[in-house]
Amino acid sequence: MSLRSPTGGVDGLSCSVDGVHDAPCIRLTGSLDHSTVGHFREVASRHLRHATTPVRVDLSRLHDIDSAGVAALVNVSLTAKRYNIEVVLVSPTPIVRRVMEYTELDNLLDVE
């Protein structure tokens, strides 16, 4: 059963979550930057605590990411490890993939 949980957003970033307990997928739309990372971390933390399977973070609608956004992805992944949960980054846009390659985030985290 797939559930959809709208989590709202802040100016510049919206988050929605599909499959809340069974294979959650956090979908990010907009920009993950210094002004929006707090919202993302809050949403991710809420779902990591209850996840029983890997948490996917869909980046296909993310049009911008800065160093704070990269740090937030790493931080969320480290938090997930404390709960014995894996985080998988899914479908990064070309510009986000480029930033991930420059920062070697694609070597540190699972990216599909």
C-alpha positions as CSV (number, residue, x, y, z in Angstrom):
1,M,0.0,0.0,0.0
2,S,1.4,3.4,-0.9
3,L,0.5,6.4,1.1
4,R,1.1,10.0,0.1
5,S,2.0,12.5,2.8
6,P,2.2,16.1,1.7
7,T,4.7,17.8,4.0
8,G,4.4,21.2,2.6
9,G,7.5,23.3,2.1
10,V,9.3,26.5,2.5
11,D,9.9,29.2,0.0
12,G,12.0,27.5,-2.7
13,L,11.6,23.9,-1.7
14,S,8.6,21.6,-1.3
15,C,8.7,18.0,0.0
16,S,6.3,15.2,-0.4
17,V,6.5,11.6,0.8
18,D,5.1,8.6,-0.9
19,G,4.9,5.1,0.7
20,V,5.2,6.5,4.2
21,H,6.1,3.3,6.0
22,D,6.7,0.8,3.1
23,A,9.6,2.1,1.0
24,P,9.3,5.8,1.7
25,C,10.3,8.2,-1.1
26,I,10.9,11.8,-0.2
27,R,10.4,13.9,-3.4
28,L,12.2,17.3,-3.4
29,T,11.0,20.1,-5.7
30,G,12.9,23.3,-6.1
31,S,16.2,24.3,-4.5
32,L,18.0,22.6,-1.7
33,D,20.1,25.4,-0.3
34,H,21.1,27.2,2.9
35,S,17.6,28.6,3.3
36,T,15.7,25.3,2.7
37,V,17.9,22.6,4.3
38,G,16.2,22.8,7.7
39,H,12.9,21.9,6.2
40,F,14.4,18.9,4.3
41,R,16.2,17.6,7.4
42,E,13.0,17.9,9.5
43,V,11.0,15.9,6.9
44,A,13.7,13.3,6.5
45,S,14.2,12.8,10.2
46,R,10.5,12.3,10.8
47,H,10.4,9.5,8.2
48,L,13.7,7.9,9.1
49,R,12.6,7.1,12.6
50,H,9.7,5.0,11.3
51,A,11.3,3.5,8.2
52,T,11.8,-0.2,7.9
53,T,13.2,-0.2,4.4
54,P,15.7,2.1,2.5
55,V,14.5,5.7,2.2
56,R,14.7,7.0,-1.3
57,V,15.2,10.8,-1.9
58,D,14.0,11.7,-5.4
59,L,16.0,14.5,-6.8
60,S,14.4,14.6,-10.3
61,R,12.7,17.9,-9.6
62,L,15.6,19.6,-7.8
63,H,16.9,22.4,-10.0
64,D,19.6,23.7,-7.6
65,I,21.8,22.6,-4.7
66,D,24.5,24.5,-2.8
67,S,27.1,23.3,-0.3
68,A,24.5,23.4,2.5
69,G,22.3,21.1,0.4
70,V,25.2,18.7,-0.1
71,A,25.9,18.7,3.6
72,A,22.2,18.1,4.4
73,L,22.2,15.0,2.1
74,V,25.3,13.7,3.9
75,N,23.8,14.5,7.3
76,V,20.5,12.7,6.5
77,S,22.4,9.7,5.3
78,L,24.5,9.6,8.5
79,T,21.3,10.0,10.6
80,A,19.8,7.1,8.7
81,K,22.8,4.9,9.5
82,R,22.1,5.4,13.2
83,Y,18.6,3.8,12.6
84,N,20.2,1.1,10.4
85,I,18.4,2.5,7.4
86,E,19.9,3.2,4.0
87,V,19.3,6.4,2.0
88,V,19.3,6.2,-1.8
89,L,19.4,9.3,-3.9
90,V,17.3,8.8,-7.0
91,S,17.3,10.5,-10.4
92,P,19.4,13.7,-9.9
93,T,18.9,16.3,-12.5
94,P,22.0,17.0,-14.7
95,I,23.0,20.1,-12.7
96,V,22.6,18.3,-9.3
97,R,24.5,15.3,-10.7
98,R,27.3,17.6,-11.7
99,V,27.5,19.1,-8.2
100,M,27.5,15.6,-6.8
101,E,30.4,14.6,-9.0
102,Y,32.4,17.7,-8.2
103,T,32.0,17.2,-4.5
104,E,32.4,13.4,-4.8
105,L,29.0,12.9,-3.1
106,D,28.2,10.3,-5.7
107,N,31.1,8.2,-4.3
108,L,30.0,8.6,-0.7
109,L,26.3,8.0,-1.0
110,D,24.1,5.5,-3.0
111,V,22.9,7.2,-6.2
112,E,20.6,5.6,-8.8
